[in-house]
């Protein structure tokens, strides 16, 4: 990217963290202004503007002042502005920052939809968002990239040995089942919290075999399994492990230099 790379910039759509807009403008006047900056003629601007405003669900507020917009509405306007030039590459910085649950869900669904046709680079501290919408990840620590690869490769760096089971049945029977499972050698920790059973396996244990035994115990005691999931955010744990190792190496380097 150079000061003269206008042709390249025209192929990119960008959203910064906490996007700001002229408060005295409306979505229509602002998007029309941005389109004119890109040199789009009127016969192109008008239908594209109408299409984008509908796509981001701002049609009812298209004539309202941006100053009165909520965080969710501002985020949707930023999306429309980043798409006005029909870019091939989208670079969005913290697109779900400050959004409520409904607005965040809408944004994630939009990202999935756009990803079918365009390349998106998303920066986010919310790793559950990354988990949901990305297929590749780069991990940054102190300005350095310490991992780059597929999301499955990132998750594969940690063992999946911690599970949570939600159960239904007689509470005394569930407690009895928890006691039976505690006696199985594959588990190093079994904790019962009301009707939720938390299981942590030994590192060398086979999760498939251990969970098969748990299911047999539940079935024998007529306890219904409502849900089972791998506990915690795997992507988050992998990220923290990577950063911790990198910081340890950095400390070792600084210590050696000081010595």
C-alpha positions as CSV (number, residue, x, y, z in Angstrom):
1,X,0.0,0.0,0.0
2,X,1.4,3.4,-1.0
3,X,-0.1,6.9,-1.2
4,X,-0.8,6.2,-4.9
5,X,-2.5,2.8,-4.4
6,X,-6.0,4.2,-5.1
7,X,-6.8,1.2,-7.4
8,X,-6.0,-1.2,-4.6
9,X,-7.9,0.7,-1.9
10,X,-11.0,0.7,-4.2
11,X,-11.0,-3.1,-3.9
12,X,-11.0,-3.0,0.0
13,X,-13.8,-2.3,2.4
14,X,-12.8,-1.3,5.9
15,X,-14.5,-0.9,9.3
16,X,-12.6,0.5,12.3
17,X,-13.4,-0.1,15.9
18,X,-16.1,2.3,17.1
19,X,-16.8,3.8,13.6
20,X,-17.7,7.5,13.7
21,X,-20.0,9.4,11.3
22,X,-21.0,13.0,10.7
23,X,-23.9,13.4,13.2
24,X,-25.8,15.9,11.0
25,X,-26.1,13.4,8.1
26,X,-28.6,10.7,7.5
27,X,-27.7,7.2,6.1
28,X,-28.8,8.2,2.7
29,X,-26.8,11.4,2.5
30,X,-23.7,9.8,4.1
31,X,-23.7,6.7,1.8
32,X,-24.3,8.9,-1.2
33,X,-21.3,11.1,-0.1
34,X,-19.1,8.0,0.2
35,X,-20.2,6.7,-3.2
36,X,-19.4,10.0,-4.8
37,X,-15.9,9.9,-3.2
38,X,-15.4,6.5,-5.0
39,X,-16.5,8.2,-8.2
40,X,-19.7,6.3,-8.7
41,X,-22.1,8.0,-11.2
42,X,-25.6,8.8,-10.1
43,X,-27.3,6.0,-12.1
44,X,-25.0,3.5,-10.2
45,X,-25.2,5.2,-6.8
46,X,-29.0,5.3,-6.4
47,X,-29.8,1.6,-6.8
48,X,-26.7,0.5,-4.9
49,X,-27.6,2.8,-2.0
50,X,-31.2,1.5,-1.9
51,X,-30.0,-2.2,-2.0
52,X,-27.4,-1.7,0.8
53,X,-29.8,0.2,3.1
54,X,-32.3,-2.6,2.8
55,X,-29.6,-5.3,3.3
56,X,-28.5,-3.8,6.6
57,X,-32.1,-3.2,7.7
58,X,-31.9,0.6,7.9
59,X,-34.7,1.4,5.5
60,X,-37.1,2.6,8.2
61,X,-34.4,5.0,9.6
62,X,-32.8,6.0,6.3
63,X,-33.9,9.6,6.7
64,X,-33.1,9.9,10.4
65,X,-30.1,11.7,11.8
66,X,-27.1,9.4,12.5
67,X,-26.7,11.3,15.8
68,X,-29.8,9.4,17.2
69,X,-28.6,6.0,16.2
70,X,-28.0,3.1,18.6
71,X,-24.7,1.1,18.6
72,X,-26.3,-1.6,16.5
73,X,-27.6,0.9,13.9
74,X,-24.2,2.6,13.7
75,X,-22.6,-0.8,13.2
76,X,-25.0,-1.6,10.4
77,X,-24.3,1.7,8.7
78,X,-20.6,1.0,8.9
79,X,-21.2,-2.3,7.1
80,X,-23.1,-0.5,4.3
81,X,-20.4,2.1,4.0
82,X,-17.7,-0.6,3.7
83,X,-19.6,-2.3,0.9
84,X,-20.5,0.7,-1.2
85,X,-17.6,0.1,-3.6
86,X,-18.4,-3.6,-4.0
87,X,-14.9,-4.6,-2.6
88,X,-13.3,-8.0,-3.0
89,X,-11.6,-7.8,0.5
90,X,-13.3,-6.7,3.7
91,X,-11.1,-5.8,6.7
92,X,-13.3,-5.3,9.8
93,X,-11.9,-4.4,13.2
94,X,-14.0,-5.6,16.2
95,X,-17.3,-5.6,14.2
96,X,-19.3,-6.9,17.2
97,X,-17.8,-4.5,19.8
98,X,-20.4,-2.9,22.0
99,X,-23.4,-4.7,20.4
100,X,-26.2,-6.2,22.3
101,X,-27.1,-9.9,21.9
102,X,-29.6,-9.4,19.0
103,X,-27.3,-7.0,17.1
104,X,-24.3,-9.2,17.6
105,X,-26.2,-12.2,16.2
106,X,-27.3,-10.2,13.2
107,X,-23.7,-9.1,12.5
108,X,-22.4,-12.7,12.7
109,X,-25.1,-13.9,10.3
110,X,-24.2,-11.1,7.9
111,X,-20.5,-12.0,8.1
112,X,-21.3,-15.7,7.2
113,X,-23.4,-14.5,4.3
114,X,-20.8,-12.2,2.9
115,X,-18.0,-14.8,3.3
116,X,-19.7,-16.9,0.6
117,X,-18.6,-14.3,-2.0
118,X,-15.8,-12.3,-0.4
119,X,-12.7,-12.6,1.6
120,X,-13.0,-11.2,5.2
121,X,-10.3,-10.4,7.7
122,X,-11.8,-10.0,11.1
123,X,-9.9,-8.7,14.2
124,X,-11.6,-9.6,17.5
125,X,-11.0,-10.1,21.2
126,X,-14.2,-12.1,21.3
127,X,-12.9,-15.6,20.5
128,X,-16.4,-17.1,20.4
129,X,-17.0,-14.9,17.3
130,X,-13.9,-16.2,15.7
131,X,-14.9,-19.7,16.5
132,X,-18.2,-19.2,14.8
133,X,-17.4,-17.4,11.6
134,X,-13.7,-18.0,10.7
135,X,-11.9,-20.9,9.1
136,X,-8.3,-19.6,9.6
137,X,-6.7,-17.6,12.4
138,X,-3.6,-15.6,13.1
139,X,-2.6,-15.0,16.7
140,X,-0.8,-11.8,17.6
141,X,1.2,-11.2,20.8
142,X,2.9,-7.8,21.3
143,X,2.7,-7.0,17.6
144,X,4.2,-10.4,16.5
145,X,2.3,-13.2,14.8
146,X,2.9,-16.3,16.9
147,X,0.5,-18.6,15.0
148,X,-1.0,-18.7,11.5
149,X,-3.1,-21.5,10.2
150,X,-6.5,-23.2,10.1
151,X,-8.8,-22.9,13.1
152,X,-8.8,-26.7,13.4
153,X,-5.0,-26.6,13.7
154,X,-5.2,-24.0,16.4
155,X,-7.8,-26.1,18.4
156,X,-5.7,-29.2,17.8
157,X,-2.9,-27.8,19.9
158,X,-4.9,-28.6,23.1
159,X,-6.4,-31.9,24.3
160,X,-10.2,-32.1,24.6
161,X,-10.4,-33.8,27.9
162,X,-12.9,-31.8,29.9
163,X,-16.7,-32.4,29.4
164,X,-20.0,-31.1,30.9
165,X,-23.1,-33.3,30.9
166,X,-26.6,-31.9,31.7
167,X,-28.8,-34.7,33.2
168,X,-32.4,-35.3,34.0
169,X,-33.7,-37.7,36.6
170,X,-34.0,-38.3,40.3
171,X,-31.4,-36.2,42.2
172,X,-30.4,-39.0,44.5
173,X,-29.9,-41.4,41.5
174,X,-27.8,-38.7,39.7
175,X,-25.6,-38.5,42.9
176,X,-25.3,-42.3,42.9
177,X,-24.3,-42.2,39.2
178,X,-21.7,-39.6,39.9
179,X,-20.2,-41.8,42.6
180,X,-20.0,-44.8,40.2
181,X,-18.2,-42.6,37.6
182,X,-15.8,-41.3,40.2
183,X,-14.6,-44.9,40.6
184,X,-13.7,-45.3,37.0
185,X,-9.9,-44.9,36.4
186,X,-10.2,-42.8,33.3
187,X,-11.3,-39.7,35.2
188,X,-9.1,-37.6,37.4
189,X,-12.0,-35.3,38.5
190,X,-15.7,-35.8,38.7
191,X,-17.8,-32.9,40.0
192,X,-21.6,-32.9,40.4
193,X,-23.3,-29.4,40.4
194,X,-27.1,-30.0,40.9
195,X,-27.9,-31.8,37.6
196,X,-24.7,-30.9,35.8
197,X,-21.8,-33.4,35.8
198,X,-18.3,-32.1,35.1
199,X,-15.8,-34.7,33.9
200,X,-12.1,-34.3,33.5
201,X,-10.1,-37.1,32.0
202,X,-6.5,-38.1,32.5
203,X,-4.3,-37.0,29.6
204,X,-3.7,-40.5,28.4
205,X,-7.3,-41.6,28.6
206,X,-9.4,-42.2,25.5
207,X,-12.4,-39.8,25.6
208,X,-14.4,-42.1,23.3
209,X,-14.1,-45.2,25.6
210,X,-14.5,-43.2,28.8
211,X,-17.7,-41.4,27.6
212,X,-19.1,-44.7,26.3
213,X,-18.8,-46.2,29.9
214,X,-20.5,-43.0,31.3
215,X,-23.4,-43.5,28.8
216,X,-23.8,-47.1,29.9
217,X,-24.0,-46.1,33.6
218,X,-26.6,-43.4,32.8
219,X,-28.7,-45.8,30.8
220,X,-28.5,-48.5,33.5
221,X,-29.8,-46.1,36.1
222,X,-32.5,-44.5,33.8
223,X,-30.9,-41.1,33.8
224,X,-31.6,-38.9,30.7
225,X,-28.7,-37.1,29.0
226,X,-30.0,-33.7,28.0
227,X,-26.7,-32.3,26.5
228,X,-23.0,-32.9,26.4
229,X,-20.3,-30.4,25.4
230,X,-16.6,-29.9,25.6
231,X,-16.1,-27.5,28.5
232,X,-14.7,-24.1,28.0
233,X,-13.8,-22.3,24.7
234,X,-11.2,-24.5,22.9
235,X,-10.1,-21.6,20.7
236,X,-9.7,-19.3,23.8
237,X,-7.7,-22.0,25.6
238,X,-5.4,-22.5,22.6
239,X,-4.9,-18.8,22.3
240,X,-4.0,-18.4,26.0
241,X,-1.6,-21.4,25.8
242,X,0.2,-19.8,22.7
243,X,0.5,-16.4,24.4
244,X,1.8,-17.9,27.6
245,X,4.5,-19.9,25.8
246,X,5.5,-16.9,23.8
247,X,5.7,-14.7,26.9
248,X,7.8,-17.4,28.6
249,X,10.2,-17.4,25.7
250,X,10.4,-13.6,25.7
251,X,11.2,-13.6,29.4
252,X,13.9,-16.2,28.8
253,X,15.4,-14.0,26.0
254,X,15.4,-10.8,28.1
255,X,16.8,-12.7,31.1
256,X,19.7,-14.1,29.0
257,X,20.4,-10.6,27.5
258,X,20.4,-9.0,31.0
259,X,22.8,-11.7,32.2
